[in-house]
Amino acid sequence: MISKIKERYQLILLGICIGSAMLRILASFYIGNEVDSLPGTFDQISYHNLALRLLDGHGFSFGELWWPITPAGEPTAHWSYLYTLYLAAVYSLMGNQPLIARIIQAILVGILQPLFTFYIARRLFGIVAALFAAALSAVYI
């Protein structure tokens, strides 16, 4: 059994990555094209607003007082500029479409996360354990 897994690990890993991306794409469609305050997801409002303000020429600033006591119109470094730039790039190409940004992110993370997990776990524990680790990261995180 283990020798068959070792022989076919690339196909199994491909299936894990595709399944991972599909689960995340389905979750993206479930969340939809709106940016709402959901439990544990208030950061999405911050990044969305920063990206829109950046596209409008206001830089990395908020239009109103924002946590943690960031004055309106003042530059902020409380949020990751890379993710803000990612959203601004997607919005500049596709319009204000959070769903498209979520789908692109779902595909990238859905493929790369199990793949990186597999390669790290394979070096440490072997192919069989690496496949289990990749599968776990595909559905858990």
C-alpha positions in Angstrom: 0.0 0.0 0.0 2.7 2.5 1.0 4.7 1.6 -2.1 1.7 2.4 -4.3 1.3 5.7 -2.6 4.9 6.5 -3.2 4.6 5.6 -6.9 1.5 7.8 -7.3 2.2 10.6 -4.9 2.3 13.2 -7.6 -1.3 12.4 -8.7 -2.5 12.3 -5.1 -0.8 15.6 -4.4 -2.4 17.1 -7.6 -5.8 15.9 -6.4 -5.2 17.4 -2.9 -4.2 20.8 -4.5 -7.2 20.8 -6.8 -9.6 19.9 -4.0 -8.0 22.6 -1.7 -8.5 25.3 -4.4 -12.1 24.1 -5.1 -13.0 24.3 -1.4 -11.7 27.8 -1.1 -13.4 28.9 -4.3 -16.7 27.6 -3.0 -16.1 29.5 0.3 -15.4 32.6 -1.8 -18.7 32.3 -3.6 -20.5 31.7 -0.3 -19.0 34.9 1.1 -20.0 36.7 -2.1 -19.0 40.1 -3.5 -19.8 42.1 -0.4 -17.3 43.2 2.2 -19.3 42.9 5.4 -18.3 42.8 9.1 -18.5 39.1 10.0 -17.3 37.5 13.2 -13.5 37.5 13.1 -13.2 39.1 9.7 -13.2 42.8 10.4 -9.7 43.1 8.8 -11.3 42.6 5.4 -13.1 45.9 5.8 -9.8 47.6 6.7 -7.9 46.2 3.7 -10.9 46.9 1.3 -11.1 50.5 2.4 -7.4 51.0 2.2 -7.3 49.7 -1.3 -10.2 51.9 -2.4 -8.5 55.0 -0.8 -5.2 54.1 -2.4 -6.9 53.9 -5.9 -8.6 57.2 -5.2 -5.2 58.8 -4.6 -5.4 59.2 -0.8 -2.5 56.8 -0.1 -2.5 54.4 2.8 -5.0 56.3 4.8 -8.6 55.9 6.1 -11.4 58.4 5.4 -12.5 58.3 9.1 -11.0 57.6 12.5 -9.9 54.0 12.4 -8.6 51.4 14.8 -6.1 51.7 16.6 -6.8 55.4 16.8 -5.6 56.2 13.3 -6.8 59.7 12.4 -8.7 60.2 9.2 -6.6 61.2 6.2 -3.3 60.3 8.0 -0.9 57.7 6.6 -1.0 54.4 8.4 1.3 51.4 8.7 -1.0 49.3 10.9 -2.1 47.0 8.0 0.0 45.0 5.5 0.9 47.1 2.5 1.4 44.0 0.3 -2.2 42.7 0.7 -3.5 46.3 0.3 -1.5 46.6 -3.0 -2.8 43.2 -4.1 -6.4 44.3 -3.6 -5.7 47.7 -5.3 -4.2 45.9 -8.3 -7.2 43.5 -8.6 -9.6 46.4 -8.2 -7.8 48.6 -10.7 -8.0 45.8 -13.3 -11.4 44.4 -12.6 -13.2 47.2 -10.7 -14.4 47.1 -7.2 -15.0 43.3 -7.2 -14.0 41.7 -3.9 -15.2 38.3 -5.2 -12.6 38.3 -8.0 -9.9 39.1 -5.4 -11.2 36.2 -3.2 -11.2 33.8 -6.1 -7.7 34.6 -7.2 -6.5 34.3 -3.6 -8.4 31.0 -3.2 -6.7 29.5 -6.3 -3.2 30.7 -5.2 -3.5 29.7 -1.6 -5.4 26.5 -2.4 -2.6 25.3 -4.6 0.5 26.7 -2.9 -0.4 25.9 0.7 -0.7 22.1 0.4 2.2 22.1 -2.0 4.6 23.9 0.3 3.3 21.8 3.3 4.0 18.6 1.3 7.6 19.6 0.4 8.4 20.6 4.0 6.8 17.5 5.5 8.5 15.2 2.9 11.9 16.5 3.9 11.1 15.9 7.6 8.9 12.8 7.7 8.7 11.1 4.2 6.2 11.0 1.4 3.2 9.3 3.2 3.3 11.7 6.2 3.7 14.6 3.7 0.6 13.6 1.8 -1.4 13.5 5.1 0.0 16.9 6.1 -0.9 18.4 2.6 -4.4 17.0 2.8 -4.8 18.3 6.4 -3.6 21.8 5.3 -5.9 21.7 2.3 -9.1 21.4 4.5 -8.1 22.8 7.9 -6.4 26.1 7.3 
